[in-house]
Amino acid sequence: MTSSILGVRSARTVYNLADAILAEPDRRGPDGAVRDVLPAFERALRHEGLGAIRRTWLCLLLLDYWPLLAGPARRRFWRLEAADRERCFAKLESAPGLGVLARQLERRLLDAAADQSTDGA
């Protein structure tokens, strides 16, 4: 798992977020293998520019620590079980002011998954 623009930690958070919020058909390719959404996710960020990259990196950092900041969890986002990650992300989406960032992150991830499915990957 390498990432040229987000870094390894943020890439790990993207993978875990994808696991938590993408429906099964969006997670798997036609051959049944798990789709790698990170390349399409980063391609879109590069196209949007440095500001989008920085906002996304910051949102991913916040998401990774959100369980420690906002709830009784004693683990970071990437260490939670899939169901707990889904609940944690829902809490972030409903947080005043932060929900907008979370929804942008979700939209980018869903777009990346759709891009991967149209590429045939």
C-alpha positions as CSV (number, residue, x, y, z in Angstrom):
1,M,0.0,0.0,0.0
2,T,1.8,3.1,-1.2
3,S,0.4,6.5,-1.9
4,S,2.3,9.3,-3.6
5,I,0.1,12.2,-2.5
6,L,-1.7,11.2,0.7
7,G,0.9,9.1,2.5
8,V,0.6,5.6,3.9
9,R,-1.5,6.5,6.9
10,S,-4.2,8.3,4.9
11,A,-4.2,5.6,2.3
12,R,-4.9,3.0,5.0
13,T,-7.8,5.2,6.2
14,V,-9.2,5.4,2.6
15,Y,-9.1,1.6,2.3
16,N,-10.8,1.1,5.6
17,L,-13.4,3.8,4.8
18,A,-14.1,2.0,1.5
19,D,-14.5,-1.3,3.4
20,A,-17.0,0.4,5.7
21,I,-19.2,2.4,3.3
22,L,-19.0,0.8,-0.1
23,A,-21.7,-1.8,-1.0
24,E,-20.4,-5.2,-1.9
25,P,-20.8,-4.8,-5.7
26,D,-18.7,-1.6,-5.5
27,R,-16.0,-3.2,-3.5
28,R,-15.4,-6.2,-5.8
29,G,-14.6,-6.5,-9.4
30,P,-16.1,-8.9,-11.9
31,D,-13.5,-11.5,-10.9
32,G,-14.5,-11.2,-7.2
33,A,-11.2,-9.6,-6.2
34,V,-11.3,-6.5,-4.0
35,R,-11.1,-3.4,-6.1
36,D,-8.3,-0.9,-5.4
37,V,-10.1,2.4,-5.2
38,L,-7.0,4.4,-4.1
39,P,-5.5,5.1,-7.6
40,A,-8.8,6.6,-8.9
41,F,-9.3,8.5,-5.6
42,E,-5.9,10.1,-5.9
43,R,-6.3,10.8,-9.6
44,A,-9.4,12.8,-8.9
45,L,-7.6,14.7,-6.1
46,R,-4.6,15.5,-8.4
47,H,-7.1,16.9,-10.9
48,E,-8.7,19.1,-8.2
49,G,-5.5,20.6,-7.0
50,L,-3.3,21.1,-4.0
51,G,-6.1,22.6,-1.8
52,A,-8.3,19.5,-2.3
53,I,-5.4,17.3,-1.5
54,R,-4.7,19.1,1.7
55,R,-8.4,19.2,2.8
56,T,-8.7,15.5,2.1
57,W,-5.6,14.7,3.9
58,L,-6.8,16.7,6.9
59,C,-10.2,15.1,6.8
60,L,-8.7,11.6,6.7
61,L,-6.5,12.4,9.6
62,L,-9.5,13.6,11.6
63,L,-11.4,10.5,10.6
64,D,-8.6,8.3,11.8
65,Y,-8.7,9.9,15.3
66,W,-12.4,10.5,15.4
67,P,-13.3,7.4,17.5
68,L,-10.9,8.6,20.2
69,L,-12.2,12.2,20.1
70,A,-15.9,11.6,19.8
71,G,-16.7,8.3,21.4
72,P,-15.9,5.6,23.9
73,A,-13.6,3.8,21.4
74,R,-10.1,3.3,22.4
75,R,-8.8,2.6,18.9
76,R,-8.2,4.7,15.8
77,F,-10.5,4.3,12.9
78,W,-8.4,1.8,10.9
79,R,-8.3,-0.5,13.9
80,L,-12.1,-0.7,14.4
81,E,-14.2,-3.6,13.1
82,A,-16.1,-2.8,9.8
83,A,-19.5,-2.2,11.6
84,D,-17.8,0.2,14.1
85,R,-16.1,2.1,11.3
86,E,-19.5,2.6,9.6
87,R,-21.0,3.9,12.8
88,C,-18.0,6.1,13.4
89,F,-18.2,7.6,10.0
90,A,-22.0,8.2,10.4
91,K,-21.1,10.2,13.6
92,L,-18.6,12.3,11.8
93,E,-21.2,13.0,9.0
94,S,-23.6,14.3,11.6
95,A,-21.1,16.4,13.4
96,P,-21.8,20.2,13.0
97,G,-19.3,21.7,10.5
98,L,-17.5,18.4,10.0
99,G,-20.3,16.7,8.2
100,V,-19.6,18.7,5.0
101,L,-16.0,17.4,4.9
102,A,-17.2,13.9,5.6
103,R,-19.8,13.9,2.8
104,Q,-17.1,15.3,0.4
105,L,-14.9,12.4,1.4
106,E,-17.6,9.9,0.9
107,R,-18.5,11.4,-2.5
108,R,-14.9,11.2,-3.7
109,L,-14.7,7.6,-2.6
110,L,-18.0,6.6,-4.3
111,D,-16.8,8.4,-7.5
112,A,-13.5,6.5,-7.3
113,A,-15.3,3.2,-7.0
114,A,-17.5,4.1,-10.0
115,D,-14.4,5.1,-12.0
116,Q,-12.8,1.8,-11.2
117,S,-15.9,-0.1,-12.3
118,T,-16.1,1.7,-15.6
119,D,-12.4,1.0,-16.2
120,G,-13.1,-2.7,-15.8
121,A,-10.7,-3.0,-12.9
